[in-house]
């Protein structure tokens, strides 16, 4: 699993590439927590487009990230989720609790904040 992040106008985009299963989940959680602390005032956007595999461990990673980020007053959303991973999220009903977007949220001209928030 490769984890990386990049600052965009909308916030900090964290990208996961590779497999997200039981063995990789701890690494992802650690990366998310460190990034959340480093960018405590920025929205966090999780980009899953690089996933080649995800099992139910991915659900725990996303829900844990959302819980921690919203608890700290940060906004959170997930973008570019591959169809295979989205099927897992939908089967568990997670799309009702987490904001999934097809791409980076758009900024409106009068807004400085992204349209990215937890549910």
N, C-alpha and C positions, 0 to 999 in steps of 0.2 A: 504494500500500500504506500502510495506517495501522497503526502499532504503538502499543500502550498497555499499561500495567500497573496492577495494583491489589493491595493487600495484602488477603488473606483469612486466616481462621484457619488454613487448611491451608498457606499459603505465598504466594508472589508469583505471581499469575496474569498471564501475558503474553498479550495477545490480538492476533492478526493479522486485519486486515480488508482485503478486496480481493483482488487477484490476486497469487499467489506463483509467479512464473516466473523465468527467468534474470535479467531486469533488476531484479527486486525482491529477489532472494536476498541480495545484498550488504548492502542496507539492513536486512534482517531479522537477519542475522548480527551486524551492528554493534549493533543494538538489544539483541539477546540478550546480547552480550558486556558492554555497558555495564551492563545490568540485573544480570547475574551478579556483576559487581564491586561494584555499589552494595549489593546484598543478598547478600553472600557467605556469610551463615550461614543463609539461608532456603531451603526447598525451592522449586524453580521448576516451575511448572505452565504448560504451553503450551496455550492455548485457540485452536483452529483453527475455531471455529464461524462466524467472519466471512469465511472464504475463499469467494470466488466462482469461483476458478480456481486450480489448482495443477498444475504439471508435475513432472518428475523433480528439478528444482532444490529443491523442497520436501523431498525425501528427504535431500539433502545438508545442508540447513539443520537438520533435526531430528537427524540423526545427528551432525553437528558440535556441536550444542548439548548433546546427551547426553554425548558424549565429553568436552567441556570441563567440564561440570557434575559428572559423576561423578569426573573426574580431580581436581577441586577439593574433592571430598568432599560435594557437595550432592546432594540427591535431585531426580529429574526424572520427569515423566510428561506425556503429551499427552491433552487432553480435548476432547470435543465435536467430533470430526473429522467433517466432512461426508462423506456416502457416496462422492462422486466422488473425493475425496482419499484416502479409505480404500482404495478400489480400487487406487490407485497404490501405496500402502504395501504392501498385500497382494500385489500382483503382484511386487513386489521382495522379499518376505519380511521386510519391516521389522517387522511386528507380532510377530515372534519375538524381536526385539532391543530393542524399545522398548515401554514400558508405555502402552497406549492405554486410556483409561477413558471411559465415556459422559458422566460429569459430574465435578464436584469430588469428590475422595476424601473419604469420611466419616471423621470423627474418632471413635474409640471413647472412652467416658467415662474409662477409665483411661489413655488415651494422650494425650500432647501432640503427638506427631509424626504427620503424615499417613501414610496407607497409600499412599505414592507413592515408588517407587524405580526405578532403572534395572535392566535385566536383563543 
